[in-house]
Protein backbone atom coordinates (compact mmCIF):
# COMPACT_ATOMS: atom_id res chain seq x y z
CA UNK A 1 0.00 0.00 0.00
CA UNK A 2 1.35 3.42 -0.97
CA UNK A 3 0.19 7.03 -0.83
CA UNK A 4 1.07 9.23 -3.80
CA UNK A 5 1.44 12.97 -3.15
CA UNK A 6 1.18 15.51 -5.95
CA UNK A 7 2.03 19.20 -5.96
CA UNK A 8 1.16 20.66 -9.35
CA UNK A 9 2.47 24.08 -10.34
CA UNK A 10 1.84 25.99 -13.54
CA UNK A 11 4.56 24.06 -15.41
CA UNK A 12 5.66 21.41 -12.93
CA UNK A 13 4.52 18.35 -11.01
CA UNK A 14 6.31 17.41 -7.79
CA UNK A 15 5.55 13.94 -6.49
CA UNK A 16 6.47 11.47 -3.79
CA UNK A 17 5.48 7.95 -2.82
CA UNK A 18 4.87 7.30 0.88
CA UNK A 19 4.82 3.91 2.59
CA UNK A 20 2.49 3.87 5.63
CA UNK A 21 4.07 0.61 6.79
CA UNK A 22 7.55 2.09 7.14
CA UNK A 23 6.33 5.69 7.61
CA UNK A 24 8.92 6.74 5.06
CA UNK A 25 9.05 8.08 1.53
CA UNK A 26 10.04 5.43 -0.98
CA UNK A 27 10.87 7.84 -3.79
CA UNK A 28 10.26 11.38 -4.98
CA UNK A 29 10.78 13.52 -8.03
CA UNK A 30 9.65 16.39 -10.21
CA UNK A 31 8.47 16.94 -13.76
CA UNK A 32 9.52 20.34 -15.07
CA UNK A 33 8.68 22.40 -18.15
CA UNK A 34 5.24 20.81 -18.54
CA UNK A 35 3.57 22.06 -21.71
CA UNK A 36 6.78 22.20 -23.76
CA UNK A 37 8.65 19.95 -26.17
CA UNK A 38 11.47 19.50 -23.65
CA UNK A 39 9.74 18.42 -20.47
CA UNK A 40 12.05 16.60 -18.09
CA UNK A 41 11.35 14.20 -15.21
CA UNK A 42 13.92 13.81 -12.44
CA UNK A 43 13.33 10.74 -10.25
CA UNK A 44 15.10 9.79 -6.99
CA UNK A 45 14.87 6.19 -5.74
CA UNK A 46 17.17 4.08 -3.55
CA UNK A 47 19.90 6.68 -3.62
CA UNK A 48 19.91 6.95 -7.41
CA UNK A 49 18.74 9.84 -9.56
CA UNK A 50 17.54 9.34 -13.13
CA UNK A 51 16.19 11.76 -15.72
CA UNK A 52 13.86 11.34 -18.68
CA UNK A 53 12.97 13.87 -21.37
CA UNK A 54 9.69 13.83 -23.24
CA UNK A 55 7.28 16.31 -24.80
CA UNK A 56 4.40 16.72 -22.34
CA UNK A 57 1.45 18.78 -23.48
CA UNK A 58 -0.33 19.14 -20.14
CA UNK A 59 -0.57 17.97 -16.52
CA UNK A 60 -2.39 14.80 -17.52
CA UNK A 61 0.58 13.73 -19.64
CA UNK A 62 2.94 14.68 -16.81
CA UNK A 63 1.05 12.63 -14.19
CA UNK A 64 0.93 9.69 -16.63
CA UNK A 65 4.73 9.92 -17.00
CA UNK A 66 5.07 9.88 -13.20
CA UNK A 67 2.92 6.74 -12.98
CA UNK A 68 5.01 5.09 -15.70
CA UNK A 69 8.29 5.57 -13.82
CA UNK A 70 6.67 4.39 -10.58
CA UNK A 71 5.50 1.11 -12.12
CA UNK A 72 7.75 0.20 -15.07
CA UNK A 73 10.69 -2.22 -14.97
CA UNK A 74 12.22 -4.52 -12.39
CA UNK A 75 13.50 -1.58 -10.33
CA UNK A 76 10.12 0.18 -10.10
CA UNK A 77 9.00 1.23 -6.59
CA UNK A 78 5.58 -0.42 -7.02
CA UNK A 79 4.24 -3.21 -9.22
CA UNK A 80 1.19 -1.45 -10.63
CA UNK A 81 -1.15 1.51 -10.20
CA UNK A 82 -3.47 -0.50 -7.97
CA UNK A 83 -0.76 -0.39 -5.29
CA UNK A 84 -1.57 3.30 -4.88
CA UNK A 85 -4.32 3.36 -2.26
CA UNK A 86 -4.71 7.12 -2.05
CA UNK A 87 -3.53 10.38 -3.64
CA UNK A 88 -2.88 13.56 -1.67
CA UNK A 89 -2.96 16.84 -3.56
CA UNK A 90 -1.52 20.14 -2.41
CA UNK A 91 -4.05 22.93 -2.99
CA UNK A 92 -2.89 26.44 -2.21
CA UNK A 93 -6.18 28.20 -1.52
CA UNK A 94 -9.29 26.80 0.09
CA UNK A 95 -10.87 30.13 1.00
CA UNK A 96 -13.14 29.96 4.03
CA UNK A 97 -14.63 26.60 3.02
CA UNK A 98 -11.91 24.33 4.39
CA UNK A 99 -10.35 24.27 7.84
CA UNK A 100 -9.12 20.69 7.29
CA UNK A 101 -7.91 18.53 4.46
CA UNK A 102 -10.86 16.92 2.69
CA UNK A 103 -11.85 14.11 0.36
CA UNK A 104 -12.06 15.33 -3.25
CA UNK A 105 -15.65 15.45 -4.46
CA UNK A 106 -17.38 17.40 -7.23
CA UNK A 107 -18.51 19.84 -4.54
CA UNK A 108 -14.92 20.35 -3.35
CA UNK A 109 -13.71 20.95 -6.91
CA UNK A 110 -16.46 23.53 -7.35
CA UNK A 111 -15.50 25.28 -4.11
CA UNK A 112 -11.81 25.41 -5.12
CA UNK A 113 -12.78 26.78 -8.54
CA UNK A 114 -14.78 29.56 -6.84
CA UNK A 115 -11.71 30.88 -5.02
CA UNK A 116 -9.28 30.37 -7.89
CA UNK A 117 -9.27 34.09 -8.60
CA UNK A 118 -7.69 34.51 -5.13
CA UNK A 119 -4.79 32.27 -6.21
CA UNK A 120 -4.76 32.46 -10.02
CA UNK A 121 -1.19 31.16 -10.35
CA UNK A 122 -1.73 28.16 -8.09
CA UNK A 123 -5.29 26.84 -7.86
CA UNK A 124 -5.83 26.22 -11.61
CA UNK A 125 -2.76 23.96 -11.95
CA UNK A 126 -3.64 22.33 -8.60
CA UNK A 127 -7.06 21.50 -10.07
CA UNK A 128 -5.53 20.32 -13.33
CA UNK A 129 -3.43 17.84 -11.36
CA UNK A 130 -6.43 16.62 -9.40
CA UNK A 131 -8.47 16.02 -12.55
CA UNK A 132 -5.60 14.27 -14.31
CA UNK A 133 -4.86 12.00 -11.36
CA UNK A 134 -8.52 11.13 -10.83
CA UNK A 135 -8.80 10.07 -14.46
CA UNK A 136 -5.62 7.98 -14.33
CA UNK A 137 -6.23 6.56 -10.84
CA UNK A 138 -10.02 6.18 -10.63
CA UNK A 139 -9.78 3.37 -8.06
CA UNK A 140 -8.05 5.53 -5.43
CA UNK A 141 -9.60 8.14 -3.15
CA UNK A 142 -8.14 11.61 -3.64
CA UNK A 143 -7.60 14.14 -0.85
CA UNK A 144 -7.02 17.89 -1.05
CA UNK A 145 -4.61 19.38 1.50
CA UNK A 146 -4.89 23.16 1.73
CA UNK A 147 -2.13 25.68 2.49
CA UNK A 148 -4.76 27.98 3.99
CA UNK A 149 -6.57 25.43 6.18
CA UNK A 150 -4.35 25.67 9.28
CA UNK A 151 -5.02 29.40 9.53
CA UNK A 152 -8.80 29.08 9.53
CA UNK A 153 -8.62 28.99 13.34
CA UNK A 154 -7.70 32.70 13.37
CA UNK A 155 -10.34 34.85 15.14
CA UNK A 156 -12.15 37.64 13.24
CA UNK A 157 -9.98 40.31 14.84
CA UNK A 158 -6.95 38.63 13.25
CA UNK A 159 -8.29 38.01 9.76
CA UNK A 160 -10.51 41.08 9.24
CA UNK A 161 -9.02 44.11 7.49
CA UNK A 162 -10.09 47.67 8.37
CA UNK A 163 -11.74 48.07 4.98
CA UNK A 164 -15.34 48.56 3.82
CA UNK A 165 -17.33 45.60 5.10
CA UNK A 166 -18.92 44.89 1.72
CA UNK A 167 -15.49 44.06 0.27
CA UNK A 168 -15.31 41.09 2.59
CA UNK A 169 -18.93 40.10 2.11
CA UNK A 170 -18.85 40.40 -1.70
CA UNK A 171 -15.30 39.38 -2.57
CA UNK A 172 -13.97 37.55 0.49
CA UNK A 173 -11.22 40.09 1.11
CA UNK A 174 -9.63 39.06 4.41
CA UNK A 175 -6.42 37.54 5.71
CA UNK A 176 -6.07 33.88 4.74
CA UNK A 177 -2.44 33.04 5.42
CA UNK A 178 -0.29 30.45 3.64
CA UNK A 179 2.45 27.87 4.33
CA UNK A 180 -0.11 26.23 6.61
CA UNK A 181 1.18 22.67 6.19
CA UNK A 182 4.68 23.81 7.14
CA UNK A 183 3.53 25.73 10.22
CA UNK A 184 1.39 22.75 11.25
CA UNK A 185 4.25 20.28 10.87
CA UNK A 186 6.94 22.22 12.72
CA UNK A 187 4.60 23.17 15.56
CA UNK A 188 3.89 19.47 16.19
CA UNK A 189 7.59 18.66 15.96
CA UNK A 190 8.43 21.50 18.36
CA UNK A 191 6.08 20.04 20.96
CA UNK A 192 7.74 16.65 20.54
CA UNK A 193 11.21 18.18 20.79
CA UNK A 194 10.25 20.01 23.99
CA UNK A 195 8.50 16.96 25.43
CA UNK A 196 5.38 18.99 26.17
CA UNK A 197 1.77 18.85 24.92
CA UNK A 198 1.16 21.15 21.97
CA UNK A 199 -2.06 22.23 23.68
CA UNK A 200 0.00 23.89 26.42
CA UNK A 201 2.50 25.79 24.25
CA UNK A 202 2.92 29.32 22.91
CA UNK A 203 4.91 29.04 19.69
CA UNK A 204 6.12 31.32 16.92
CA UNK A 205 6.93 29.40 13.75
CA UNK A 206 9.05 31.13 11.11
CA UNK A 207 8.99 29.69 7.59
CA UNK A 208 11.81 31.66 6.01
CA UNK A 209 12.66 30.88 2.39
CA UNK A 210 12.28 32.77 -0.84
CA UNK A 211 8.72 33.12 0.37
CA UNK A 212 8.49 33.80 4.10
CA UNK A 213 5.78 33.81 6.74
CA UNK A 214 5.43 33.82 10.50
CA UNK A 215 2.68 32.22 12.56
CA UNK A 216 1.56 32.61 16.17
CA UNK A 217 0.52 29.13 17.33
CA UNK A 218 -1.36 29.18 20.62
CA UNK A 219 -2.31 25.82 22.12
CA UNK A 220 -1.86 24.17 18.73
CA UNK A 221 -3.93 26.66 16.74
CA UNK A 222 -2.94 29.46 14.39
CA UNK A 223 -4.19 32.72 15.90
CA UNK A 224 -2.31 35.07 13.56
CA UNK A 225 0.02 34.88 10.58
CA UNK A 226 1.99 37.36 8.52
CA UNK A 227 0.81 36.53 5.00
CA UNK A 228 -2.60 37.92 4.23
CA UNK A 229 -5.15 38.06 1.41
CA UNK A 230 -2.24 36.99 -0.81
CA UNK A 231 1.31 35.76 -0.09
CA UNK A 232 2.58 39.31 -0.74
CA UNK A 233 1.81 40.61 2.75
CA UNK A 234 4.14 40.20 5.72
CA UNK A 235 7.84 39.58 6.10
CA UNK A 236 10.47 40.77 3.64
CA UNK A 237 10.99 37.95 1.14
CA UNK A 238 13.23 37.06 -1.79
CA UNK A 239 11.28 39.03 -4.39
CA UNK A 240 8.13 40.12 -2.49
CA UNK A 241 7.97 43.40 -0.60
CA UNK A 242 5.99 42.29 2.44
CA UNK A 243 4.46 45.01 4.64
CA UNK A 244 4.51 48.46 3.01
CA UNK A 245 2.35 51.57 3.04
CA UNK A 246 -0.53 50.63 0.67
CA UNK A 247 -0.52 54.19 -0.68
CA UNK A 248 2.88 53.64 -2.32
CA UNK A 249 1.71 51.57 -5.32
CA UNK A 250 -1.32 53.84 -5.76
CA UNK A 251 0.90 56.94 -5.78
CA UNK A 252 3.35 55.39 -8.26
CA UNK A 253 0.57 54.17 -10.55
CA UNK A 254 -0.74 57.70 -10.76
CA UNK A 255 2.70 59.30 -11.03
CA UNK A 256 4.11 57.04 -13.74
CA UNK A 257 0.98 55.60 -15.32
CA UNK A 258 1.84 52.07 -14.23
CA UNK A 259 -0.79 49.47 -15.05
CA UNK A 260 -2.06 47.10 -12.31
CA UNK A 261 -0.47 44.00 -13.84
CA UNK A 262 2.92 45.75 -14.08
CA UNK A 263 2.68 46.93 -10.46
CA UNK A 264 1.78 43.39 -9.41
CA UNK A 265 4.97 42.10 -11.06
CA UNK A 266 7.06 44.81 -9.40
CA UNK A 267 5.74 44.02 -5.92
CA UNK A 268 5.87 40.22 -6.31
CA UNK A 269 8.86 39.63 -8.59
CA UNK A 270 11.19 42.62 -8.29
CA UNK A 271 10.93 43.70 -4.65
CA UNK A 272 12.05 42.11 -1.36
CA UNK A 273 15.79 41.60 -0.92
CA UNK A 274 16.13 41.59 -4.73
CA UNK A 275 14.71 45.10 -4.86
CA UNK A 276 17.06 46.32 -2.12
CA UNK A 277 20.26 44.70 -3.41
CA UNK A 278 19.34 45.05 -7.09
CA UNK A 279 20.99 41.68 -7.85
CA UNK A 280 20.40 38.90 -5.29
CA UNK A 281 17.55 36.79 -3.89
CA UNK A 282 19.70 33.98 -2.48
CA UNK A 283 20.62 34.90 1.09
CA UNK A 284 23.94 33.07 0.72
CA UNK A 285 24.94 35.52 -2.00
CA UNK A 286 23.73 38.43 0.11
CA UNK A 287 25.63 37.30 3.20
CA UNK A 288 28.85 36.86 1.21
CA UNK A 289 28.51 40.22 -0.50
CA UNK A 290 27.74 41.92 2.83
CA UNK A 291 30.89 40.39 4.31
CA UNK A 292 32.79 41.77 1.32
CA UNK A 293 31.53 45.28 2.07
CA UNK A 294 28.42 45.60 -0.11
CA UNK A 295 26.34 48.19 1.75
CA UNK A 296 23.06 47.38 -0.02
CA UNK A 297 23.39 43.69 0.86
CA UNK A 298 24.09 44.61 4.46
CA UNK A 299 21.02 46.86 4.42
CA UNK A 300 18.88 44.03 2.99
CA UNK A 301 19.94 41.73 5.82
CA UNK A 302 19.22 44.37 8.44
CA UNK A 303 15.78 45.09 7.02
CA UNK A 304 14.84 41.41 6.77
CA UNK A 305 16.04 40.47 10.26
CA UNK A 306 14.49 43.59 11.79
CA UNK A 307 11.13 42.55 10.38
CA UNK A 308 11.49 39.03 11.80
CA UNK A 309 12.44 40.48 15.18
CA UNK A 310 9.38 42.75 15.16
CA UNK A 311 7.03 39.87 14.46
CA UNK A 312 8.54 37.78 17.27
CA UNK A 313 7.91 40.64 19.67
CA UNK A 314 4.39 41.36 18.49
CA UNK A 315 3.29 37.72 18.48
CA UNK A 316 4.76 37.20 21.95
CA UNK A 317 2.63 40.12 23.18
CA UNK A 318 -0.41 38.72 21.40
CA UNK A 319 -0.08 35.34 23.11
CA UNK A 320 0.89 36.80 26.50
CA UNK A 321 4.20 34.98 26.53
CA UNK A 322 6.39 32.63 24.56
CA UNK A 323 7.71 29.09 24.95
CA UNK A 324 9.50 28.45 21.67
CA UNK A 325 10.52 30.03 18.38
CA UNK A 326 10.98 27.70 15.41
CA UNK A 327 13.01 28.47 12.29
CA UNK A 328 12.29 26.38 9.20
CA UNK A 329 12.51 26.34 5.37
CA UNK A 330 15.58 27.05 3.25
CA UNK A 331 16.84 30.21 4.94
CA UNK A 332 15.50 29.40 8.38
CA UNK A 333 17.24 26.01 8.36
CA UNK A 334 20.54 27.09 6.82
CA UNK A 335 21.40 30.70 7.71
CA UNK A 336 22.84 30.97 11.25
CA UNK A 337 23.81 34.62 10.71
CA UNK A 338 20.23 35.59 9.83
CA UNK A 339 18.84 33.69 12.82
CA UNK A 340 21.35 35.34 15.16
CA UNK A 341 20.63 38.84 13.85
CA UNK A 342 16.85 38.31 14.14
CA UNK A 343 17.20 37.16 17.75
CA UNK A 344 19.75 39.74 18.87
CA UNK A 345 18.34 41.99 21.57
CA UNK A 346 15.49 39.63 22.47
CA UNK A 347 17.09 38.49 25.72
CA UNK A 348 14.39 40.43 27.57
CA UNK A 349 11.89 37.89 26.20
CA UNK A 350 13.97 35.06 27.65
CA UNK A 351 15.87 34.09 24.50
CA UNK A 352 19.51 33.19 25.21
CA UNK A 353 21.12 32.00 21.99
CA UNK A 354 23.95 29.47 22.06
CA UNK A 355 26.28 30.71 19.30
CA UNK A 356 28.00 27.35 18.81
CA UNK A 357 24.75 25.42 18.49
CA UNK A 358 23.36 28.05 16.13
CA UNK A 359 26.42 27.77 13.90
CA UNK A 360 26.14 23.97 13.84
CA UNK A 361 22.45 24.00 12.85
CA UNK A 362 22.79 23.90 9.05
CA UNK A 363 22.03 21.42 6.32
CA UNK A 364 18.30 21.04 6.83
CA UNK A 365 18.46 17.45 8.11
CA UNK A 366 18.59 17.47 11.91
CA UNK A 367 16.28 19.12 14.45
CA UNK A 368 18.31 21.20 16.90
CA UNK A 369 17.71 23.43 19.90
CA UNK A 370 20.02 26.44 19.48
CA UNK A 371 19.47 28.22 22.78
CA UNK A 372 21.42 27.73 25.99
CA UNK A 373 20.21 25.03 28.37
CA UNK A 374 19.10 27.66 30.91
CA UNK A 375 17.27 29.82 28.33
CA UNK A 376 13.67 30.41 29.52
CA UNK A 377 12.50 30.44 25.89
CA UNK A 378 13.64 27.73 23.48
CA UNK A 379 14.65 28.42 19.90
CA UNK A 380 14.72 25.41 17.57
CA UNK A 381 15.70 24.74 13.98
CA UNK A 382 13.31 22.14 12.54
CA UNK A 383 13.43 21.04 8.90
CA UNK A 384 9.95 21.25 7.43
CA UNK A 385 8.22 18.32 5.75
CA UNK A 386 5.06 19.44 3.98
CA UNK A 387 4.92 16.23 1.93
CA UNK A 388 4.56 14.22 5.13
CA UNK A 389 1.56 16.33 6.19
CA UNK A 390 -0.06 15.68 2.81
CA UNK A 391 0.63 11.95 3.05
CA UNK A 392 -0.59 11.60 6.64
CA UNK A 393 -3.72 13.68 6.07
CA UNK A 394 -4.53 11.56 3.04
CA UNK A 395 -4.02 8.34 4.99
CA UNK A 396 -6.10 9.57 7.93
CA UNK A 397 -9.05 10.48 5.75
CA UNK A 398 -8.87 7.21 3.81
CA UNK A 399 -8.67 5.04 6.91
CA UNK A 400 -11.30 6.88 8.92
CA UNK A 401 -13.57 7.21 5.89
CA UNK A 402 -14.81 10.71 6.55
CA UNK A 403 -14.04 14.09 5.09
CA UNK A 404 -12.63 16.05 8.02
CA UNK A 405 -10.50 14.81 10.89
CA UNK A 406 -8.80 15.82 14.10
CA UNK A 407 -5.66 14.03 13.03
CA UNK A 408 -3.23 12.41 15.45
CA UNK A 409 -0.03 12.86 13.49
CA UNK A 410 2.65 10.21 13.79
CA UNK A 411 5.25 12.91 13.17
CA UNK A 412 4.37 14.38 16.57
Secondary structure, 3 states (H helix, E strand, C coil): CEEEEEEECCCEEEEEEEECCCCEEEEEEEEECCCCCCEEEEEEECCEEEEEEECCCCHHHHHHHHHHHHHCCCCCCCCCHHHEEEEEEEECCCCCCCCCCEECCHHHHHHHHHCHHHCCCCHHHHHHHHHHHHHHCCCCEEEEEECCHHHHHCCHHHHCCCCCHHHHHHHCCCCCCCCHHHHHHHHHHHHHHHCCCHHHCEEEEEEECCCEEEEEEECCEEEEECCCCCCCCCCCCCCCCCCCCCHHHHHHHHHHCCCHHHHHHHHHHCCHHHHHHCCCCCHHHHHHHHHCCCHHHHHHHHHHHHHHHHHHHHHHHHHCCCCEEEEEHHHHHHCHHHHHHHHCCCHHHCECECHHHHHHCCCCCCCEECECCCCCEEEEECCCCHHHHHHHHHHHHHHHCCCCCCCCCCCC
